[in-house]
Amino acid sequence: MSHTNENKAKLSQWDALQLESLKSLGWTGEQIIERVNSGDLPQDDSKFKFDYAGLKTLASEEPAVLKDAVENGYQIKYNTIRGIHSWILVALQQDAELVLEPDSEIVIASLTEAEASQLASVLSFGWGLEAEGGAVADADGRSSYRVAPAQRYNELFGK
């Protein structure tokens, strides 16, 4: 599953995680932008301990990028396997399985089609997302998906 991300705002993996943390509070895009600009941000008690410094810097140095990312979505500039795992946790509130075997680093998550599409839209170049072979959606409409580096993805899925 891939999406064309050429025209999307580009965020660092950390800034994307911070933005998703703020989105999880239920704020509108306008509220997020206003609160990042004013520095009126919550204390994060998650394991990430976000201080939102990256978003504050982005808002002051490249306000159009932050606005575009909030309003129209974004692509992460460079993902790591642990960063993808963290993004799924923060953005989709799901603790996905992280497989860190040599030459086989993947993230496995149970996603709806909409969640899979959302994840695919933010992945940086060089990553692939695919439903596991023959995956059938469960009663909640979730199927098992794997995220892997493109080279490994091609080996796994014969792409």
C-alpha positions in Angstrom: 0.0 0.0 0.0 1.6 3.3 -1.0 0.5 6.9 -1.5 1.9 9.8 -3.4 3.4 12.1 -0.7 5.3 14.4 -3.0 3.2 17.5 -2.1 2.7 16.8 1.6 4.4 18.8 4.3 7.5 17.0 5.6 8.0 16.5 9.3 10.7 14.9 11.4 9.6 11.7 13.0 9.7 13.4 16.5 7.7 16.4 15.3 5.1 14.0 13.8 4.9 12.1 17.1 4.4 15.4 19.0 1.7 16.5 16.5 -0.1 13.2 16.9 0.1 13.6 20.7 -1.7 16.9 20.4 -4.3 15.6 18.0 -5.1 12.8 20.5 -6.3 15.6 22.9 -9.3 16.2 20.5 -8.2 19.7 19.6 -9.2 21.2 16.2 -6.4 22.0 13.8 -6.9 25.7 14.5 -6.5 25.0 18.2 -3.3 23.0 17.7 -1.8 25.8 15.6 -2.8 28.5 18.0 -1.6 26.7 21.1 1.7 25.7 19.5 2.3 29.3 18.4 1.4 30.7 21.9 3.3 27.9 23.7 0.1 27.0 25.6 0.8 23.3 25.6 0.1 20.6 28.1 2.6 18.7 30.2 3.0 15.3 28.6 3.0 12.4 31.1 3.3 9.7 28.5 6.5 7.6 28.2 7.7 10.1 25.5 7.6 13.1 27.8 7.0 15.5 24.8 8.0 19.1 25.5 6.8 20.1 22.0 10.0 22.1 21.5 10.3 20.8 17.9 6.8 22.0 17.0 7.4 25.4 18.7 10.5 25.8 16.6 8.7 24.6 13.4 5.9 27.1 14.1 8.4 30.0 14.5 10.7 29.0 11.6 8.3 27.5 9.1 4.7 28.3 10.1 3.4 27.3 6.7 4.8 23.8 7.1 3.1 23.4 10.4 -0.2 24.8 9.2 -0.1 22.5 6.1 0.8 19.4 8.2 -2.1 20.1 10.6 -4.6 20.9 7.9 -3.6 18.6 5.0 -1.5 15.8 6.5 2.2 15.2 6.3 4.9 12.7 5.4 7.6 11.8 7.8 11.1 12.7 6.4 12.8 9.6 7.7 11.3 6.7 9.6 13.0 4.2 11.9 11.4 0.9 12.8 11.0 2.0 16.5 9.7 5.4 15.3 7.0 3.6 13.3 6.1 1.5 16.3 5.9 4.7 18.4 3.8 6.5 15.7 1.2 3.7 15.8 1.1 3.9 19.6 0.6 7.7 19.7 -1.6 8.2 16.6 -3.6 5.0 16.6 -3.5 4.2 20.3 -2.3 0.7 19.6 0.8 -1.2 20.9 1.9 -2.9 17.8 4.3 -5.8 17.7 7.9 -4.8 17.2 10.1 -7.5 15.6 13.8 -6.8 15.8 15.4 -9.9 14.4 18.5 -9.4 12.3 17.6 -8.7 8.7 13.9 -8.9 9.6 12.9 -5.8 11.4 9.2 -5.3 11.0 6.2 -3.8 12.8 3.0 -5.9 12.9 -0.3 -4.1 13.7 -3.9 -4.9 13.6 -5.4 -2.0 11.7 -8.6 -1.0 10.0 -8.4 -0.1 6.3 -8.6 3.6 7.3 -5.8 3.3 9.8 -3.7 1.4 7.3 -4.3 4.1 4.8 -3.4 6.8 7.4 -0.2 5.0 8.3 0.8 4.5 4.7 0.3 8.2 4.0 2.9 9.3 6.6 5.6 6.7 6.0 8.8 8.0 4.6 10.4 6.8 1.3 11.8 3.3 1.7 9.0 1.7 3.7 6.2 -0.6 2.7 2.9 -1.5 4.3 1.0 -4.6 3.4 -1.8 -6.7 4.8 -0.6 -10.2 5.7 -1.3 -12.8 3.1 -4.9 -13.9 3.2 -5.6 -11.6 6.1 -9.3 -11.5 6.9 -10.8 -8.6 8.8 -12.0 -9.5 12.3 -15.3 -8.5 13.8 -13.9 -5.0 14.4 -12.8 -4.6 10.7 -9.2 -5.1 11.6 -6.6 -7.0 9.6 -3.0 -7.8 10.4 -0.5 -5.5 8.6 3.2 -5.5 8.4 5.5 -2.5 8.0 9.0 -3.3 6.7 11.9 -1.5 5.0 11.3 -1.5 1.2 14.0 -4.1 0.5 12.7 -6.5 3.1 9.1 -5.6 2.1 9.9 -6.7 -1.5 11.3 -10.0 -0.2 8.4 -10.6 2.1 5.7 -9.8 -0.4 7.4 -10.5 -3.8 7.0 -6.9 -5.0 
